Amino acid sequence: MLQDKYLPDFHFSEKHSIAIKKAPSAIWATADHMDFSGSWIIRMLFALRGMPARMTNLEGLQKGRFIRLEQRENEEIIIGLIGQFWKANGNLQQFDPKEFINWNQSDFLKATWNFKLIPEGSHTRLETETRVQCLDEKSLSRFRKYWFFIRPFSGLIRKEILRGIKKKVESSGSITRI
Protein backbone atom coordinates (compact mmCIF):
# COMPACT_ATOMS: atom_id res chain seq x y z
CA MET A 1 0.00 0.00 0.00
CA LEU A 2 1.43 3.35 -1.05
CA GLN A 3 0.06 5.03 2.10
CA ASP A 4 2.46 2.96 4.19
CA LYS A 5 5.38 3.90 1.95
CA TYR A 6 4.77 7.66 2.03
CA LEU A 7 3.18 8.28 5.44
CA PRO A 8 3.44 5.22 7.72
CA ASP A 9 3.32 7.38 10.86
CA PHE A 10 0.42 9.80 11.20
CA HIS A 11 -1.70 11.57 13.80
CA PHE A 12 -5.03 11.81 11.97
CA SER A 13 -6.71 9.67 9.34
CA GLU A 14 -10.03 9.17 7.68
CA LYS A 15 -11.06 6.31 5.40
CA HIS A 16 -14.11 5.87 3.16
CA SER A 17 -15.02 3.27 0.55
CA ILE A 18 -17.72 2.24 -1.89
CA ALA A 19 -18.45 -0.96 -3.83
CA ILE A 20 -18.62 -0.58 -7.61
CA LYS A 21 -19.96 -3.31 -9.91
CA LYS A 22 -17.03 -3.10 -12.33
CA ALA A 23 -13.48 -4.43 -12.63
CA PRO A 24 -10.58 -2.21 -11.46
CA SER A 25 -9.56 -1.50 -15.05
CA ALA A 26 -13.04 -0.08 -15.79
CA ILE A 27 -12.79 2.25 -12.77
CA TRP A 28 -9.17 3.35 -13.18
CA ALA A 29 -9.60 5.96 -15.92
CA THR A 30 -12.48 7.64 -14.11
CA ALA A 31 -10.60 7.74 -10.80
CA ASP A 32 -7.38 8.88 -12.48
CA HIS A 33 -9.16 11.72 -14.32
CA MET A 34 -11.79 12.53 -11.73
CA ASP A 35 -13.71 15.74 -12.22
CA PHE A 36 -15.99 16.65 -9.36
CA SER A 37 -17.07 20.07 -10.61
CA GLY A 38 -20.57 18.67 -11.19
CA SER A 39 -21.10 18.29 -7.43
CA TRP A 40 -22.61 21.43 -5.91
CA ILE A 41 -21.61 20.14 -2.45
CA ILE A 42 -17.94 19.96 -3.39
CA ARG A 43 -18.01 23.29 -5.24
CA MET A 44 -19.62 24.97 -2.21
CA LEU A 45 -17.20 23.44 0.31
CA PHE A 46 -14.19 24.28 -1.85
CA ALA A 47 -15.43 27.86 -2.23
CA LEU A 48 -15.89 28.17 1.55
CA ARG A 49 -12.30 27.00 1.99
CA GLY A 50 -11.12 29.54 -0.58
CA MET A 51 -10.11 26.92 -3.13
CA PRO A 52 -10.56 28.08 -6.73
CA ALA A 53 -13.06 26.37 -9.04
CA ARG A 54 -10.17 25.03 -11.16
CA MET A 55 -9.30 22.68 -8.29
CA THR A 56 -12.39 20.51 -8.77
CA ASN A 57 -10.47 17.91 -10.75
CA LEU A 58 -7.20 16.04 -10.27
CA GLU A 59 -5.28 18.25 -12.69
CA GLY A 60 -6.49 21.38 -10.89
CA LEU A 61 -5.56 19.92 -7.51
CA GLN A 62 -2.05 19.28 -8.80
CA LYS A 63 -1.77 22.92 -9.94
CA GLY A 64 -2.84 23.83 -6.39
CA ARG A 65 0.19 21.96 -4.97
CA PHE A 66 -1.51 18.62 -4.35
CA ILE A 67 1.38 16.55 -5.75
CA ARG A 68 0.88 13.10 -7.30
CA LEU A 69 3.47 11.07 -5.43
CA GLU A 70 3.02 7.77 -7.23
CA GLN A 71 0.52 5.56 -8.96
CA ARG A 72 0.14 1.89 -9.72
CA GLU A 73 -2.17 1.52 -12.68
CA ASN A 74 -5.47 -0.21 -11.89
CA GLU A 75 -4.46 -0.32 -8.21
CA GLU A 76 -3.70 2.96 -6.45
CA ILE A 77 -3.05 6.69 -6.83
CA ILE A 78 -1.51 8.70 -3.99
CA ILE A 79 -1.35 12.46 -3.68
CA GLY A 80 0.77 14.37 -1.16
CA LEU A 81 0.40 17.80 0.34
CA ILE A 82 2.65 19.82 2.66
CA GLY A 83 1.41 22.94 4.36
CA GLN A 84 -0.08 24.73 7.33
CA PHE A 85 -3.71 23.81 6.75
CA TRP A 86 -5.04 25.90 9.65
CA LYS A 87 -4.01 29.07 7.77
CA ALA A 88 -6.49 30.66 5.37
CA ASN A 89 -4.30 29.97 2.31
CA GLY A 90 -2.97 26.68 3.69
CA ASN A 91 0.62 27.85 3.03
CA LEU A 92 0.96 24.91 0.64
CA GLN A 93 4.54 24.08 -0.25
CA GLN A 94 6.06 23.26 -3.62
CA PHE A 95 8.03 20.03 -3.51
CA ASP A 96 9.24 17.17 -5.65
CA PRO A 97 7.63 13.76 -4.95
CA LYS A 98 11.07 12.38 -4.00
CA GLU A 99 11.30 14.97 -1.18
CA PHE A 100 8.01 14.07 0.49
CA ILE A 101 9.08 11.16 2.70
CA ASN A 102 12.02 13.02 4.27
CA TRP A 103 10.39 16.48 4.53
CA ASN A 104 10.57 17.39 8.21
CA GLN A 105 10.20 21.17 8.66
CA SER A 106 8.70 22.18 11.99
CA ASP A 107 5.34 23.99 12.10
CA PHE A 108 4.18 22.11 8.98
CA LEU A 109 2.06 19.08 8.21
CA LYS A 110 2.34 16.36 5.64
CA ALA A 111 -0.79 14.76 4.26
CA THR A 112 -1.50 11.94 1.85
CA TRP A 113 -4.72 11.15 0.04
CA ASN A 114 -5.07 7.91 -1.89
CA PHE A 115 -7.57 6.13 -4.09
CA LYS A 116 -7.15 2.37 -3.99
CA LEU A 117 -8.95 -0.30 -6.05
CA ILE A 118 -9.55 -3.62 -4.28
CA PRO A 119 -11.11 -6.49 -6.31
CA GLU A 120 -13.79 -8.31 -4.27
CA GLY A 121 -15.50 -11.04 -6.32
CA SER A 122 -18.08 -9.50 -8.64
CA HIS A 123 -17.27 -5.92 -7.68
CA THR A 124 -14.37 -3.63 -6.79
CA ARG A 125 -14.06 -1.65 -3.58
CA LEU A 126 -12.85 1.90 -4.24
CA GLU A 127 -11.27 3.14 -1.05
CA THR A 128 -9.86 6.53 -0.18
CA GLU A 129 -7.81 7.33 2.88
CA THR A 130 -6.46 10.65 4.08
CA ARG A 131 -3.57 10.69 6.54
CA VAL A 132 -2.04 13.70 8.28
CA GLN A 133 1.27 13.82 10.11
CA CYS A 134 2.09 16.85 12.26
CA LEU A 135 5.81 17.54 12.26
CA ASP A 136 6.01 19.04 15.76
CA GLU A 137 3.89 19.67 18.87
CA LYS A 138 2.95 23.20 17.78
CA SER A 139 1.54 22.01 14.44
CA LEU A 140 -0.20 19.11 16.22
CA SER A 141 -1.97 21.51 18.56
CA ARG A 142 -2.99 23.83 15.73
CA PHE A 143 -4.17 21.06 13.44
CA ARG A 144 -6.14 19.30 16.18
CA LYS A 145 -8.36 22.40 16.52
CA TYR A 146 -8.67 22.79 12.74
CA TRP A 147 -9.50 19.07 12.27
CA PHE A 148 -12.26 19.24 14.87
CA PHE A 149 -14.17 21.65 12.64
CA ILE A 150 -13.12 20.52 9.16
CA ARG A 151 -13.26 16.72 9.53
CA PRO A 152 -17.01 16.29 8.85
CA PHE A 153 -16.73 18.40 5.69
CA SER A 154 -13.56 16.63 4.58
CA GLY A 155 -15.38 13.31 4.90
CA LEU A 156 -18.38 14.65 3.01
CA ILE A 157 -16.14 15.66 0.08
CA ARG A 158 -14.55 12.21 -0.09
CA LYS A 159 -17.90 10.41 0.12
CA GLU A 160 -19.28 12.66 -2.62
CA ILE A 161 -16.27 11.90 -4.85
CA LEU A 162 -16.70 8.14 -4.32
CA ARG A 163 -20.43 8.31 -5.10
CA GLY A 164 -19.70 10.36 -8.21
CA ILE A 165 -17.11 7.92 -9.50
CA LYS A 166 -19.48 5.00 -8.86
CA LYS A 167 -22.34 6.76 -10.66
CA LYS A 168 -20.19 7.60 -13.65
CA VAL A 169 -18.62 4.14 -13.95
CA GLU A 170 -21.85 2.17 -13.45
CA SER A 171 -24.10 4.32 -15.63
CA SER A 172 -24.54 3.66 -19.30
CA GLY A 173 -25.36 7.33 -19.99
CA SER A 174 -22.90 9.97 -21.01
CA ILE A 175 -22.15 11.67 -17.71
CA THR A 176 -19.10 13.85 -18.22
CA ARG A 177 -18.62 15.10 -14.68
CA ILE A 178 -19.31 13.81 -11.22
NORJOBEL-V178852 format. One record per pair of residues at least 12 apart in sequence whose C-alpha atoms are under 6 Angstrom apart, sorted by the first residue. I is the first residue (numbers start at 1). J is the second residue. If there is no record, write none. Layout:
I/J
I/J
//
This chain:
6/101
10/132
10/133
11/132
11/133
12/131
12/132
13/130
13/131
14/129
14/130
15/128
15/129
16/127
16/128
17/126
17/127
18/125
18/126
19/124
19/125
20/123
20/124
20/166
21/123
22/123
23/124
24/74
24/117
25/74
28/74
34/57
34/58
35/57
35/177
36/56
36/57
36/178
37/56
38/177
38/178
42/157
66/80
66/81
67/79
67/80
69/97
75/116
75/117
76/115
76/116
77/114
77/115
78/113
78/114
79/112
79/113
80/111
80/112
81/110
81/111
82/109
82/110
83/108
83/109
84/108
86/146
106/135
106/136
107/139
108/135
109/133
109/134
109/135
110/132
110/133
111/131
111/132
112/130
112/131
113/129
113/130
114/128
114/129
115/127
115/128
164/178
//
